[in-house]
């Protein structure tokens, strides 16, 4: 896994924050704080293994915008290359539980 891809993923996580704020009116303060402090990849891994659904995932579900969630993003190319099959399965399950059909790796 290349450092370049990790850096691009970090920027994508920042874009998710901007999209949620601009398109859904949701300011994900805790999410962007984690991304800034720990990096996008580490934040995504921590949120994946956390029990239940994150506040952000719940808010995007309420806004009918799971397509811009961190979980949906990591299932897409090229981001899915940064995660193992177990992590990808967790993202698929969380989205499926909320009725979102993934078009993923």
Secondary structure, DSSP 8 states (H G I E B T S, - for coil): --HHHHHHHHHHHHHHHHHHHHHH----HHHHHHHHHH-HHHHHHHHHHSSS--HHHHHHHHTT-GGGSHHHHHTSTTGGGGS-HHHHHHHHHHHHHTT------
